[in-house]
């Protein structure tokens, strides 16, 4: 009887967000000889399965700058501050901070 030898599953096409993984089988266990039947009727030669279906992490980004606060002194050199938040977009998953945005 002719059989199909299964190969190893390949690498997932995506690291996150849902990809595909493929496995190919060869008609070689044993190879048909002397007019023997090929693997027709033994199933598909290529299998596909879903992989890495977890959502992808989203890096956080800064919002626009807020208004300047009141100066710390009424004369001379004082300080004024303003803020912005890490919510444009808010980070998800393991990405908890705004990276490389200064």
C-alpha positions in Angstrom: 0.0 0.0 0.0 1.2 3.5 -0.9 1.5 5.9 2.0 2.3 9.6 2.6 5.1 10.6 4.9 4.3 13.8 6.8 6.9 16.6 7.0 7.4 19.0 9.9 5.2 22.0 10.2 6.8 25.2 8.8 7.2 28.5 10.6 4.1 30.6 11.3 3.6 33.4 8.7 3.1 36.0 11.5 4.4 36.5 15.0 1.1 37.7 16.3 -2.4 38.6 15.1 -3.1 35.3 13.4 -0.9 33.6 10.9 -0.8 30.3 9.0 1.5 27.3 9.3 1.8 24.8 6.6 3.0 21.1 6.4 3.6 19.3 3.2 3.4 15.5 2.7 5.3 13.5 0.1 4.0 10.4 -1.6 7.1 8.4 -0.8 6.3 5.8 1.8 6.9 3.9 -0.4 7.2 5.6 -3.8 4.8 4.1 -6.2 6.6 1.7 -8.6 5.8 -0.6 -11.5 2.4 0.9 -12.3 1.3 1.1 -8.6 -1.2 3.7 -7.5 -0.1 7.2 -6.4 -1.4 8.9 -3.3 -4.6 10.1 -5.0 -7.4 9.5 -2.6 -5.2 9.5 0.6 -6.0 13.1 1.5 -4.4 16.5 0.9 -0.7 16.8 0.4 -0.6 20.2 2.1 -2.1 20.9 5.6 -2.7 24.4 6.9 -3.4 25.5 10.5 -3.8 28.8 12.3 -1.0 29.9 14.6 0.0 32.8 16.8 -3.6 34.0 17.1 -2.8 36.3 20.1 -3.3 40.0 19.4 -0.2 42.0 18.6 1.2 44.4 21.2 0.7 48.1 20.6 3.4 50.5 21.6 2.3 53.6 23.5 2.5 57.0 22.0 2.4 60.5 23.5 -0.6 62.8 23.4 -0.3 66.4 22.4 1.3 68.7 24.9 -1.0 70.3 27.5 -1.2 73.9 28.4 1.8 75.6 30.1 1.4 75.8 33.9 1.8 79.0 36.0 5.4 80.2 36.3 7.0 79.4 39.7 8.2 83.1 40.1 6.6 86.4 39.4 9.9 88.0 38.6 13.4 86.7 37.8 14.0 83.3 36.4 11.2 80.8 37.2 10.0 77.5 35.8 6.9 76.5 33.8 6.0 73.0 33.0 3.5 71.2 30.8 2.6 67.6 30.5 1.7 65.0 28.0 0.4 61.4 28.5 1.2 58.0 27.1 -2.3 57.4 25.7 -2.1 58.0 21.9 -2.5 55.1 21.7 -2.4 53.5 25.1 0.1 50.6 25.2 -1.3 47.1 25.3 0.1 43.7 26.3 3.7 43.7 27.4 4.4 47.2 26.0 3.8 49.3 29.1 5.8 52.5 28.3 6.5 54.9 25.5 9.7 53.9 24.0 12.2 56.0 22.0 9.9 59.0 21.8 12.0 61.3 24.0 
